[in-house]
């Protein structure tokens, strides 16, 4: 696959995805050339995905498989989980290949808060990600037409979760200078943490 992709453009990168292992959610990447491969594990709020329920006070730590209680500890555990995923890429750039929330958790669910909780941990680790998913034919009855899932922020009837899904981000920054980002969709505030040892006034930065 990689040879076919780079045959068309040598700058193209092939995304390698680990197999799903519930006993080891942080599968280490194989020894691949980081110039032509990127590591793309998936991450979901497991409690939310399986139970179809969002509660600010409970989640599952996919590392220990134990429940976690309180917003503070959930944020800490999710940040740690994604930090391990970032390290699992070894020398390769890591892009979270799938991340998102189910939108069939009932009309009283605060979907923006649910999505923001997951994306905060991504930003804290300065990770790239693919929001799953964008399926404009999604319907309330059939969902995404795939495996019983209803994860799309686009539907036939409009959009969902956009307050949290649309976020500012760094798209031009010196390598290793960006450490973490934080966006609060409710107060509309954005913070960027830089490593000043890897950043100078001559570098260009764009958000």
Beta strands, then each sheet from edge to edge (+ up, - down):
strand 1: 14-16
strand 2: 37-39
strand 3: 58-61
strand 4: 66-69
strand 5: 93-99
strand 6: 128-131
strand 7: 154-155
strand 8: 158-159
strand 9: 178-184
strand 10: 189-194
sheet 1: 1+ 2+ 5+ 6+
sheet 2: 3+ 4-
sheet 3: 7+ 8-
sheet 4: 9+ 10-
end
